[in-house]
Amino acid sequence: MSTPRDAGNHYRSTSIRRICSVGRNRDPMRRLRYQWRSGLPSSLDHMLGNGEVVGKLETSWDALLDHGNDLSVNITFPSVRGVHPSLTLKATVLHNCDNQDSALLDIAQDTDAGHVRFAKYGDTQILDQCPVGHPHQAAALTNFAWARLQGYIRNDFQDIDSITSLFREALALRPQGHPDHPLSIYHLTEALTWRYSKRELHRRLYPGMRATVLQVIAPSVQRAPTFIASRQGQMASIIRFSLCPEGHSERDTYLNNLAYALRSRFDHQGNSDDLNEAISLHEEALRLRPVGHKYRHFSLDNLGFAPLQPVSTNATLDASEDLDEAINLFRDSLQLRPHGHPRRHTALHNLSSALRSRFTQTRKNEDVEEAIRLCQESLEALPSLHPKRYFSYMWLQEAYLSRFSVQRESADLSLAVENFRLASQHPTQGLPERINEAINWTFAAESHSHASALEAYKIFFELLDRHLSTRSSIVARREAASAFRRARTLPVDAASCAIRLDNLRDTIELVEQGRGQQWSLASRLRSPLEDLESTNANLAHQFSELSKRLSDAQGSAGSADRAAADRAAIQHRRLQQQWGAVVAEIRNLKGFSRFLLPPAYQDLQAAARHGPVIILNASQYLCSAIVVPTSGEPHHVSFSRVTLTHLEKLKSDFAREIRLASFMRPEETRKELQVLLRTVWDEIMLPIVIVLQRDLRITSGSRIWLCPTATFTSIPLHAAHPFRTKTDGRRELCLEDVYICSYTPTLSALIRSRQTMKKRVTPSFVAIGQSSPGAGQGEALLTVDSELELVRKLVPATANSTTLSGDDATRAGALDALQRNTWVHLACHGKQDREQPYYSCFAMKDKPLTLLDIMEKDIPHAEFAFLSACHTAVGDEKTPDEVIHLAAGLQFSGFKSVIGTLWVVDDAVAKHVVEAFYKKMVKGLEDGDMMDCTKAAWALNRATNAVKTKVPLEQRMVFIHIGV
């Protein structure tokens, strides 16, 4: 395409919606179609129109290819806002040649697509081709950075700081007076805005940004850029407003943009001055759009919404003044959009919303009645699959809920729920919006004790699964999931809902679905489609193509042309039927019966084949446990005196006492810690043990698996202890006396580990230690080398043991050792990143070995790992139910049995636990016998009991076993 993204001295009026690549096999019947819509351009130019189609071009592949590198088509369009736009379409053909970089560079110099192609596939090659002094270096820097910024915005893993640096370099090459100086300022501002918005530091961005931007813009610049501000990049409108003096033809647009930015800052900071200034700017913009102006209705809407925002959380609006003013403005806007106007539905929604707001304050029934009628009218005005019907459903449910809250008529609640259902399942609306509506539905159903709550939870999980499955990397999936902050407690709340309905099978399925999204979707860092491709490539291709076509068809359904919208709706339904048929065919394949479906109870029960699994659910509505037995129905264990508030306090108390214990002498009794562990025994684990012994007849010495959720993940359940003596003087038994206790992050993880146990290989053991990690990774560990030597002496000769330490224990060396060996002992610093858990790491000589590094490796022959490091089994803050930590990551990569740690490990005493553990592991082995990783839980149980006199309580209970 002509006019590169960075071509600041050119003007264009369109943006290409689709770019088609030219393949080598030429089909003369296939045709290449381009369609242009007016709207947001990607260079410094005018925005014309409202996104309507203004031109099309159709040509055959042969015609395109026959032009070779000389294709140049000049296209003109109808007048838009008094301007006659034109576009030159250029195409170039890639030939096989000896110097491919040179061929690509030709494209990169002349086209946006070329720069983006380099940025995506060629990495920094384009920067090498445009060195210092090259005339295209600024363009190369800008477009490479812009492509990476788009990835960052889409939550792909990108280094936003390096992106910002690239934009700074480009700006330095375009000083004041350069025609593209304002554009470079815009790019840098956009990157800074995204960086701070992603890091939730808006308050640090906004105060200084305006002044900084105004200082760097030359007052003599004559050409005013008119790029409309995006939702996240509204601060950039300050740049454009500053270049737009009174009398400028586009000043009304800039006034609105600056008002949006101020309202955005008000949302984050609550400064009433920002809101007042925004209202003043909207008023000025309205004066510049008198009666008869094409966009007057937009200004009326903007001004109507401004008074609806409260000045502060403690302020009360004068309903008779502010709301009346807003309603009058919205009525004026509606009159400017008569029946048949393509945006009439927006005016109907706005007026309905204002009327509903007034009803909640004045309780005037006529307001809510009119609000409902307006929403119903908007539904009648929109085709059945129009994306905006979603908003009609959304406003309708809010109106019905408002009326229900006042009049308490059950019919209104039922109507609200029906519109929740329609909005969350509207097929042409985007998944994030539908997910948020499903979240709202769960909140409303729970708060009003409506029977649809469980349905709402299930729809939420279904939509979230579909949303996450579209992300190509595990980091992107986690970021996408954590973006729905209000949904953090939904997995446990859903389980609680099913428990209250006495539907325990649903409880287990919902817990697994909520906790295991990241792990199940990760699947060797591949999308579920890649598993299908290895089994049936044809079906995988059909599914991928139909999914893409369905996604593309959503936009067509929103056409303002009713006939075109109806045709699009028919096409969408046809594609949906074809997609469903392909999914059904996939589910007939062996191993794909649950394709796109969460695992069922009968499948999950396999996790309890060698002992019961106890799921501990911590919800705001109910805290209890579900025991999954080897066979039969699950059992519910209620905690009569435990609430989420109690658990949060218990979590905080444990963190405090464990920290204080680190300052005590080893021989001192940890009295406060004992009190906390007694509470865990009496209130949580004893009721579970009673059910295990009385109802399930699980004998002492048997294995059990704990699967904690939410706050339960931060409580050392395995160490529950009464610390009491009986009347006859004997000590009361604790949990470790009764059962061999292990953990599992999910039921599926335990099942997967057992399934891969069949693939046994010749054992090999490596002890990896790093006593002197690289700079910034921690202090020296004095006992690591002696620990490695101790382990080497204890493991049998059949283990074929080796040691990796000192300068050899680098990130690459450790990763290679993990892949080559079946048994691993790792002694080093460990760090759990609570904000970005995939960057949790082990400290090595050169640089850290991260969880992401490990998860990228598939190690099916791996069996056991002992992680003698700190914080290797602690989850993160943003997705607490995903239990994303180092130990779980090793299990995911292939290690069937893992010993991890819950908090800081004392280097001086850890060796006692390590020595006792390996002695128990090799106990009873004859010459030629191999160690068995399924004995690890028993060995740890016996080891911690054996070192009671040497190791203080908090350092014994820090170690936990995960897996088989």
N, C-alpha and C positions, 0 to 999 in steps of 0.2 A: 504494500500500500504506500501511496505517496504521503507527504507531510508527516515526518516523524513526530512522535509524541513530544519531542523536545524542540520542535521547530517553532520557536517563539515568534519569529518574524513572518509567519504565514497565518492566514485565516482559513478556517473551514467551518462548515455549519452542520456537520453530521458526524455520527460515530458508527463504525462498522459493527453490526451485531454478530456476524458470524464470519470467520475466516476459514476457507476451505484449502486443504493442502492438495498438491498435485501429485498423484501417484505415477508409477512407472508404466503400469498396465493401462492402456487407453481404451475406454469404452465410448464409441462415438454416440451412443444413445443417452449416456449420462450427461446431465447438464449442470452447470455451475450457477447457483443463484446467490445473489447478494441482495440484501434489503437494508435500507437506511432508515433510521428514525431520527427525527430532530431531537436535540437534547444535549446531554452532557458530553462535551468534547474532551479530548485529552491534550489539548494544547491551549495556548494563550489566545483565546478568540471569543467570538460572540456565541451565546447559546440562543438558539432560535426555536420557537415552538414548544410543544408539551409532550414530545415523545411519539407523536403520530408518524405513520409511514409517509415519507415524502418522496421516495424514489426506489425503483427496483432495476436490477440488471440481470439478464439471463443470457448465458452463452454456453455452448457445448465445450467439453474438454478439448476436442480437436481444434476448435477455433481458438481457444486460449493457447494451446501448446504451439499451434502453427505460427503464432506471433513471436514465439521464442522470447528473447529478452526485450523485444521492441514494443510489446503491448502497452499502449497508452490510450485510454478511453476517457474523453471529456464528457462529463455528465452535468446537466443543469436541472434545476428543480423549480417548482412553482414558487412564487413569491411567499416569503414567510416574514411577517412583521415588517413589510416594506423592503425587505432585502431579497435579492435574487442570488441565492447560493449556488455554487458550482463545486465540482469535485473532479480531480483527475485521478483515475484508477490506474495504477501501474502494477504489472506482474513480472516476476522474474523467475527463471527456471534454474533449478540446481542441477548441474551436470556432475557426473563422476569425473573427478580430475585429481591430479597428483597433489595439488595444494588445496585441500578442502577448506582450510581456514581462510585462504584468500578468497575463495568463492563466497563463503559465508560473510566475509567482511564486506564484500560489495553490497550484499543485501543490508547488512547492519548499518552501513553508512547512509542508505537511502530510505529505509523503512522502519516504522515502529516495530513491526513483527520481527525484523532482523535483530534489533537490539534485544527484544524480549526473548527471542530464541537463544541468543547468546547467554542472556542472564539465566535462563532456565536450564539449558543443556550444556552450554560451553563454560559455565562457571566464570572464572576471571579471564578467560581467553580474550574476550573483547577488550578488556583493559590493557592486556599485553599488546594488542594490535593497535591501540590508540595511546601511545606513550605520551609523556610530557612533551608539550609543544605541538602535538598532532592537532589539526584543526577541528577534529571531531571528539577530542577528549572530554569536553564538558558534556556533550550529548551522550557519549558512552557511559560516563559516570552516572549521569542522571537516569538514563533508561535502565541501566543495570540495577541501580538502587531502587528505581520505581517498581521493577518487576519483583524484586525481593520484598519490597514493602507490601505489595499485593498479597504475597504469600503470608507475610506476618499478619495482615488484616484478616486473612482466612484462617488464622490460627495454625498455619503450618509453622514448623520450627525455623525461625530466622533470628539472626542476631541484630536486634533493632539498633543497638549502639553503632555497629559497623555501618548499617544502612544510613543512619544519621550522619556519620562521618563522611560517607560518599557524597551526600547532598551538600555538606559543608565545603568539600573540595570543589564541587561544581560551582558553588556560589563564589568561591574565591577566584575562579577563572572568569567570572562575569561581574566585574566591579560596577560601581555606580556609573551610569551612562551606557552600559551595555544594553542592547535592546531586550535581552532575555534576563536581565537582572531581577525584575519583579517576579518572573516565573520561577527562578531558582529560590527566591525567598518563599514563594508559595510551597514549593516542594519540601523545603526544610521545615517550614511551619507544619505542614501536614504530617511529616514523620515525627516531629516533636510531640504533636498533639496525640498521635496514636501511641507513642511510647508512654506518655504520661497517663493516658486513659487506660491503657492495658495494665499499668502499674497502680492504678487507683490513686493517683496523686494529682488530681485535677487542681486542687487548691494551690499546689506549687507551680502549676503551669500558668494559670490564667492571670494572676496579678502582674507578673512581669512581662508577659508576652506582648501585650499591646504596646507598652513603651519601647520594648526592644525592636519590635517590627517597625514602628514609626520612625525610630532613629536611623534604621539602615536604609530606608527608602529615600531616594533622591527627590527633593521637592520639585525638581525640574522635569520629572518624567511626564510626558504628554499622553502616552498611550495607556489607558486604564484597562487592566485585565478584568474580564467579566465572568470568570469561571464561578459557577454557583457553588456555594459551600456545601460539602457533604455533611451528613449527620454528625460524624465524629470530627470533621475538620472545620467546624464553624469558626474557630478562632481565626482561620485564614481570611474570613470575610473582612476583618479589620484592615488587612492589607489593601483589599480591593476598595473599601470605603474611603480609605485615606487617599486613594488615587482618583477619587470621583467627586469633584467639587460641585457646589450648587450650580444648577443649570445643565449638568450632564444628563444626557438622555436616559441613562440607566440608573440614575440616583435612587429611584424608588426601590429598585431591586436591592441595591447595596444597603439601603436603610433597613430593609427587612432582614437581610443577612446579618447585619450587625446586631439587630434586635434579637435574632435567634441566638447569637453567641452570648449576648448578655443574659438571656433567659436560661441558657444552659449553665452559665456560671452561677446564676441565682439558684438553680436546682442543686448545685454542689455546695454552695457557700451560704445561701439564705440571706444574702445582703439585699435589703429592700431597695437600696439605691439602684441596683442593677435592674430590678423589675420595673421601677418607675421610669428609668431611662429607656428601657425596652418599649414600654407603653408609649412614651413620647415619640420614639422613632417610628413605631407603627402608625401613630397618628399623623406624623409628617408624611409618611409614605402614602397614607390614605388621601391626604390633601393633594398629592401629586397624581392621584388616580381619581379624577372627578367622575361624576355620573356619566356613563357612556364609555368609560375606559374599559378596555378588554379584560384587564386583570383586577378590576375594582373588587370583585367578590373575594379574591385572595386576601386583599388587605382587610376587608370586613371580617373574614374568618380569623386572621391573625390578631386583630384588635379585639375580637370577641373572646378569644382564648386567654389573652393576657390577664384580664381582671379575675379570671377563675382561679388563678394561682394565689394561694395564701401568702401573705408577706412573711410570715414565719409560722413555725409549728404551734406557737402559743397565741397567735392572732386569730381573731374571728372576723370573717367578712361581713360586711353589711349586705345581707341578702337582698333587701329591697332596692339597693342601689347598684351594686356590682353585678349581681345576677340579672337584674332587669336590663341593665345596659348591655350585657353580653347577649341576652336573648334577643333584644331589639336588633343588634348588629347581625346576628345569625338570621333573623327573619329578613332583613334587607338583603343579605347574601342569597338567601333562598329565592327571593323574588327575581334576582338576576340569573337564576338557573331554572328556567321553566321546564315543564314536562318535555322530555326528549333531550335535554342538555346532558352531555356525557358525564358531567361531574355533579349532577343533581343529588346523587346518593350521598356525596360528601357533605353537602349542605344539610341534608336531612339528618345525617348522623350527628353533625355539630349541634344543630338546634335541639335534637333529642337529648343529647348529653347534658346541655345546659338546663333544659327543663327538668330532667331527672335530678340534677344537682339542687335545683330550687325546691323540688318536692321533698328532698331529704331534710331541708331546713324549715320549710313553711308548712309541710304536710297538706298542701292543696292538691286534692285528688285530680283536678282537671289537668294539672301539669304532667303527672305521670301517665294519665290516659292519653294525652296528646303525644307524649314521648313514645309510647308504644305504637300509636297509629303511624307516626313518622317512620319508625323502624320497619313496620310492616309495609308501608308504601315503598321504602327503599328496596325491600325484597322483591316486590312486584315489578320494580323498574329494572332489576338486574337479571340477566340470564342465569339459568340454574347452576352453571359452573363458573360464574364470574368470581374471581378471587375476592372481590370486595364484599360478596355476600357474607364472608366470614365476619366482617365488622358489623353487619346488620344483626347477625346472630348474637354477637358479643354485646352490642348495645341493648338488644332485646332482653338478654338474660339479666343484665344489670338493672334494667327497668323493672322487670318482674321481681327481682330480688329486693329492690327498693320498696316496691309496693308490699311485698310479703313482710318485710321488716316492720312495716307500720300496721298493716291490716291483718297479718298472720293467717291469711287464707292459704291452705295447703295447695290449692290449684295453682297459685302463683309460683310456689316453690317447684312444683312439677313442671310448669312451663319454663322456668329458668333452667332446670336441669336438662330439658329437651333441647334448649338452645345452646347450653354448654356442649351437649353431645354433637349437635350439628356443626358448631364452630370447630371443635377439636377434630372432627372427622371430615371437614370440608376439603375435598381432594386437590383443589387448585391453589390453596393457600400454602405458604411455606411451612416447613416442619417446625422451625423455632417458634413461630406464632401459635401454631396448633399445640405445641408442647406447653407453652405458657398458659393457654386456655385450659388445658387438661389439669395443670397445676392449680389454677383458680378453682376448677371444678372440685378437686379433692378438698380444698380448704372450705369451700361453701358446703359441700356434702357433710364433712365432718362437723362443722360448726352448727349445722342444723339437724344433725343425726339422720341424714337422709339415706335411704337404702341403696342409692347409686354410688356410694363412696368407693366400694370395691371395684366397680366397673370403671370409675374414673382413674383409679390407680393403675389398672391393667392397660387402659388406653394410653396413659402417660408412658408406661414402660415400653409399650409397643412402638410409640412414636419416637421415643428416645433411642431405642435400638436402631430404628431405621435411620435416624439422624446421625448417630455415631458410626454406623456401618459405611457411611459415605466418606468418612475421613481416612486418609491414606496412611497415617502414622499413628502409633500408640500415643505419642505426646499430643498430637492434634486431637485425638479422641478424648483424652483426659481434659484438655483445655475446653473442648466443646461441652463436655458434661459439667465441668465446674462452672461454666458460664450461667447455668441455671441455679443460682445460689439458693433460691427459695425451695429448691427440690432436694436439698442435701439430706433432709430427714425422711423423704418419701419412701425409701426402701423399708425402713423400720416402721414407719407409720402405716404402710400398706400391710405389712405382716401383722401389726397390731390389729388392724381392721379385720383381717381374716380370722384372727384368733377370737375377737369379740363376736364374730359370726359363727364360731365353732367350726370353721373350715380349715383344719390344720394342714391338709394337703396343699391347699392354695397358699397357706402361710409359708411353707417350705419352698415352693416354687417362686414366690415373690421375693423372699429373702435372697435366694440364689440369683435371681434375675437382677435384683438391685445391687447386690454385692459383687457379682461376677462380670459386670459389663465390660470393664477394661480388660480383664484377663481373657474372657471368652472371645472378645472381638480381636484381641491381639493375635492369638493363634500364629505364633512365630512371626509376629509383626506383619502378617499378611491379612488382607481383607478376606471375608468368607468366600468371596468369588474365586480367589486363587486356589482354595481347596477344591472347589468345583471344577476349575480348569484342568487340574491334574487328573480328574476322574472322567469328565465328559466335556471336552473343549467346545463342542457344538452348542450344547445347552448353555454353557457359561456365556458364550458369545450372544446367543439369543436373549438371555436374561439381561446382559449388560446393555444391549442395543435398545430393548424395549424399555428398560428403566430410564435410559437417556431420553428416548422419545417421549415417554410420559412426562418427564421433567420439562422438556421443551414445550410440550403441548399446553402446559399450565398458563404460559404467557398468552397464547392465542385465545384462550377462553375469556380473557379480559378485554376483548375488542369492544370498542364503542358501537360498532356495527352489529345490530342485533342478529341479522341473518348470518354474519360471519361468526359471531359467538355461538349461535346454535350449531353451525357446521363443526366448529371446534369442539363443542360439547359431545357431539356424536362421535367424532374422531377420538376424543379422550376416552369415552366409554368403550369403544372398540379396542383401543390399546390396553385399557385396564383388563378387559376380558382375555386378551392375548397374553398379557403379563401373568394373570392368574393361572392360565392354562400351562404356561412354562414352569411356574413355581410348583404346580401340582405334579408335573412330569419330573421335576428335580427331586421332589419328595419321594418319588417311587424308586429312586436310586438307593442302593445299599449304602447305609451310613448317612443318608441325607433326609431321613424321615422327619426330622425336626428343623429342616432348613427354614431360616427366618423365624423360627418359633423358639421360645424358651424351653429348657429341659423340663420334662414332666416328673411327677413324684416317683413313679415306678422306675424311672431311670436314675433318679438321684438317690434312691434308697440303696443302690449298690455301694455307696460310700460307707454304709454301716455293715458291710459284709463281715468284717473282723472285729466288730465292736460298735456300740451305739455312738451316734454323733449327737451332741447337745448344742442346739442353736440358742444363744442367749440374745434376746431382742430387747433393745432399750429405746422406747418410744415415749413421746410426751403423753400419749394416751394410755400406755400400759407397758410395764416391764415384767417380762416372764421368760420362760424357756420352753423349747419344744425338743423332745427326745425322739430322734429318728432311730427305730430299732432295726435289727437285722431283718426282721420280717413283721408283717402286720401293720397296723395303723400307728401313726405318731401319737405321742403322749404330751399333754400340756402340763407344765409345772408353774403354778402361780407363786409370785413373791408378794405376800400379803402386805408387807411393810416397806417395800422398795418402790420408789418413784424415780423419775429421771433426775429430779432435783437432788435426791439422796445420792444417786450414782455420781453426779457431777461433783458433789462435795467429797465423796469417797475418792474419786480420781484426784482431786486437788490435794486431799490429805495425804495420799500415798506419795505424790510427787514431792511434797514438803518433807515428809519423814524420811524418804530415801535420800534426799539431798542432805538432810541433817545427819543421817547415819554415817555418811561418808567422812564426817569430822570426828566420829567417835572411835575409841580404841576397839580393836577386834573383840576383846573379851567382854566388853560392856553389853548388857542386855538391852535389846531394842524394844523397850516396853511399849512405846506408842505404836510401833510397827506391828507388834503382836496384837494390840487392841484392834487395829484395822483388819488384820487377817482373821481375827475371831469374828468380826462383823461379816466378812465375806463368807465364812463357814456357816454361821448361824442363819443368815438371811438369804444366801444365794445357793451355796453348794450343798448344804445339808438337805434342803428340800429335794434337790436333784438326786442325791445319793439314796434317799428314802424311796423315790420312785424306781430307781435302778434296781435296788435290792428287793423291794416289796412287790412291784408290779412286773418287772422284767426278769427277775431272778438272775441278775448279773452278779457273778461270784467275785469275791475279793481276789485281787491280783490280776483281774481282767483289764484289758485296754479300753479306754474311752477317748473320744476326740471332742474337743471343745471348739465351737465355731462362734466366737463372740461378735457382736455388732456394735457400732457406734461407741458409746462411753464404755461399754464392757471391754473393748479392745485395750483400754488403758488401765485395767485392773488385773493384778496377778492372780487370776482365778485358780491356777494350778497349785498355788501356795496356800490355799485356804486351810486354816488350822484353828482348832478351838483353844489351844493352850490352856487346858484345864485338866485336873485330875479327878478321877472317880472317888466315890466314898471309900472304896477299898484301897485307895492310894495309887492305883494304876493310872497311867496317862491315857486320856481320851485319844482315840485314833484321829488322824488328820486325813486329808484327801490322798496324799501320796502313800499313806499306809494302806489305803483301801483299794485304789486303782492306779494303773499306769496311765498317766495323763499326757496326751499330745494335743496339738492344735492343728487346725486346717483353715486356710483363708476362705475356701469355698468347698462345697461338697464335690463339685466337678474336678477341682484340683486333686483331691484325694483319689477319685476314680481314675483320673488320667495317670497318676503316678502308679497305681496298681496295674493298670493295663500295660504299661511299658516295662514293668518288672519282668515280664516274660523274656525280654531281650537281654539276657545276661551275657557278659563278655568277660574275657580274662581280666582280672582285677589289676589295677595300678593305683598307687597312692602317692600324692604329692603334698608336701608340707610347704606352704608359702608363708613367708614372714618378711615384714619390713619394719625394722627397728629404727631406721633413720629416714623417714619420708621426706619427699621434696619440700621445697620452700612453701610455707603457708599451709601445710597439710597436718601440722601437729608436732608436738615435742617428741623427743627420742623415747623409745620404749625399751627399758633396760633388760627385761626378762624374755623378750621375744626369741632371741637366739637359743637360750637355754630351753625354752619351751619346745622349739622345733627339734632340738636334739633329743629331748625326752620322748616326744612323739615318735621320732624315728626309731628309737630303741624299743618302744613298746609294740609297734605294729609287727605282725608276723612277716616272715620272709616271703610268704606267698603274695603279699601285697605289692611286691616290686616297688618299694618306696624310693622316692627321690626328694631332694630339698631345693627350694628356690628362695634365695634370700639376698640381702645386700644390694649391690648394684644390678644384679640380675632380676630382682623383683620389680620390674617395671610394669607399666600398664599393659604393654603388648606381651611381655613375658608371662605375666599372671593370666592373661586371657588365653594365651596359648596353652598354658598348663591346665586350666580349667577344661579346655576342650579335649585334651589328650588323656586325661585320667578319670578313673571311675570314683575314686575317693579323694577328698580334698580337706586339708586342715589349713585354715587361714588365720594367721595371727598378725594383727596390724591395727592401725586406727580405723574406726568406722564412723561414718557421718550420715545421719538421716536428715535429708532436706525436707522439712515439713511443708514447705511451699511448693517445691518442684520435686516430688519424690523420685522421679526417674533419674534425677541427678544425685541421688544418694550414692555414696561411694566408699570404696576402700582406698586408703592412702598408700600410694606406691612411690618408688624412687623418683620417677620423673613427673608423672601426673596421675590424677585419680583414676581408678577403675570404677566406672559408674554402673548403676543398675541397668541403664539403657544399653551400655556396652555388652553386658551379660545377656540381656534378653534378646539381643540381636542374634545370638548364637543358639543353634539347636543342638543339644547334647543328649541324644536319647540313651546313650550307654551310661551316663552318669548315675551314680547311686547315692553317695553320702557326702555331706559337707558339714564341717564343724567350723562355725564362724566365731572365732575367739577375738571379737572386736565389739566396740560399743554400738548400741542403737541399731542392731541389724534386724529387729523384728518389731519395729514401731511404725505405725501408719502415718498418713499425712493429714493436714487440717482441712483442705478443700473437699476431699472426697473420703471422709473417714470410714465409710463402709466398703471401700475398695481394697483395704489392707495392702497398699502398695509399699512394700519394703524390700530390703535386700534378701532376706531369707525366702520370702514368697517369690521373688524374682528368680532365685536359684532353683526353687522347686518348679517354677514355670518353664525354665530352660531345660529341665530334664532330671535334676537331682530329686530322687524319690524321698529322701530322708535328710532333714536339715536341722542342725542345732543353732539357734540364734539367741540374741540378747535383747532385753527390754529397755535397759538403760546403761549407764556408764559401767564398764568393767574395770575393776582394780587390777592393774597389771601384776601387782605383787602376789595376789592370792588366786588369780585365775588358773595358774599352773596346777594348783592342788585339785581343782575340779577336773581339769584336763587329764591329769595323771590318773585319778580315780576312774574317770570315764573309760579310758582306753584299757585299763586293767580289767574292768568289767566286760568290755567288748571281746577281749581275747581269752577270757576265762573259759576253761574247758576245751579250748581248741587243741587238736592234736596236730602233729606234723603234717603239713600238706593241706590242712583245713583253711578255709577262707572266712574272713569276717562277714557277718550277715547284717545288712543295714536295717533290717526290721527289728533288730535287737537294740537299736540306738535309744529308743524311748525308755526301755527297761534299764539300760546301762546308765542313763542320766539320772533316773529315779534312784538307783542304788548308789550312784556316785555322790549325789548331793546329800544323801543320808549318811554316807561314810565320812564326809569331811566336816561334820557339824562342829567338831571341836577346833578345827583349823580355820574355817571360813565363816565370817559373820553372816547373819541371816539374809541381808539384802544382796550379798554376793552369791549366795546359794540359789536364791529364787530368781536371779537375773536371767539364768539360762532356761530356755524352753525348747521343746522338741516340736517340729512341724513335719507332717507327712506320714509315710507308712510306718 
